Amino acid sequence: MPTKFTDNSAHNQRLKLLDWFFERGSITTSEAREHLDIMSPAPRIMELKRAGYLIVTVTNNWTSAHGISHKGVARYVLTQKKPIDSEMM
């Protein structure tokens, strides 16, 4: 992740998520924790949705590096790169 993020404020967490989405299209909870230092991405995703970004959540099974299987791990998928004007909805 670029060093342009000098703190882990909610604002910077949203920007980090958007950068990731624009480059890769989707992110899991575990990827957000490991790569973006966002321990709880769900609130940031909710804020991005409120800002007009179309993000869908799908759940998958995930196996950790320790071989432990986890069920229902969220994957967030950005479906539109520009926010929708909430006044038009």
MARLUM-457528 format. One record per residue (C-alpha): x, y, z. Coordinates in Angstrom, 3 decimals, always signed. Each point is the difference from the previous one (the first is absolute). Example, Ala and Ser with C-alpha at 12.3 -4.5 7.8 and 13.67 -1.06 7.14 Angstrom:
BEGIN
        x        y        z
  +12.300   -4.500   +7.800
   +1.370   +3.440   -0.660
//
This chain:
BEGIN
        x        y        z
   +0.000   +0.000   +0.000
   +1.371   +3.432   -0.860
   +1.447   +2.059   +2.827
   -2.397   +2.859   -0.727
   -2.149   -1.222   +2.903
   +1.639   +1.351   +3.118
   -2.704   -1.070   +2.447
   -2.763   -2.533   +0.249
   -2.933   +2.372   +0.322
   -3.394   -1.087   -1.326
   +0.509   +2.420   -2.899
   +3.344   -1.569   -0.955
   -1.432   -3.497   +0.404
   -2.706   +0.877   -2.538
   +2.636   +1.385   -2.381
   +2.121   -3.137   +0.392
   -3.023   -2.167   -0.794
   -0.825   +2.077   -3.082
   +3.606   -0.255   -1.248
   -0.149   -3.774   +0.457
   -3.406   -0.235   -1.703
   +1.114   +2.098   -2.980
   +3.065   -2.212   -0.461
   -1.428   -3.445   +0.831
   -3.802   +0.231   +0.041
   -0.665   -1.855   +3.245
   +1.387   -0.620   +3.471
   -0.631   -2.457   +2.808
   -0.110   +0.788   +3.681
   +3.284   -1.850   +0.483
   +1.687   +1.901   -2.870
   -1.133   +3.327   +1.458
   +1.523   -0.969   +3.338
   +3.244   -1.379   -1.394
   +0.742   +2.430   -2.838
   -1.777   +3.234   +0.957
   +0.167   -0.112   +3.806
   -3.800   +0.302   +0.198
   -1.098   -2.294   +2.812
   -3.739   +0.496   -0.521
   -0.728   +0.812   -3.643
   -3.804   -0.379   +0.248
   -0.612   +3.508   +1.425
   +2.221   +1.576   -2.694
   -1.843   -1.946   -2.698
   -3.315   +1.231   +1.406
   +1.290   +3.593   -0.119
   +1.123   -0.431   -3.616
   -3.443   -1.372   -0.871
   -1.618   +3.017   +1.670
   +2.274   +2.201   -2.122
   -1.517   -1.602   -3.108
   +2.468   -2.756   -0.908
   -1.627   -3.223   -1.143
   +1.617   -2.780   +2.004
   -1.450   -3.473   +0.367
   +0.924   -2.443   +2.730
   +0.386   -3.699   -0.671
   +1.080   -2.575   +2.544
   +2.530   -2.740   -0.602
   +1.809   -2.645   +1.956
   +3.629   +0.877   +0.625
   +2.921   -2.035   +1.290
   +2.611   +1.860   +2.016
   +3.750   -0.433   -0.360
   -0.278   -2.274   +3.062
   -2.357   -2.342   -1.860
   -3.089   +1.020   +1.974
   -3.207   +0.271   -2.024
   -2.261   +3.004   +0.591
   -3.573   +0.145   -1.304
   -1.816   +3.123   -1.128
   +3.001   +2.288   -0.542
   -1.150   +3.133   -1.794
   +1.294   +0.988   -3.421
   -0.941   +3.522   -1.005
   -0.292   +0.639   -3.735
   -0.064   +3.491   -1.490
   -2.487   -0.088   -2.868
   +0.220   +3.640   -1.105
   +3.053   +2.228   +0.327
   -1.831   +3.320   +0.191
   -2.406   +0.739   +2.821
   -3.661   +0.326   -0.885
   -1.509   +3.378   +0.805
   -2.228   -0.829   +2.945
   -2.429   +2.762   -1.002
   -0.683   -1.840   -3.246
   -1.046   -3.206   +1.808
//
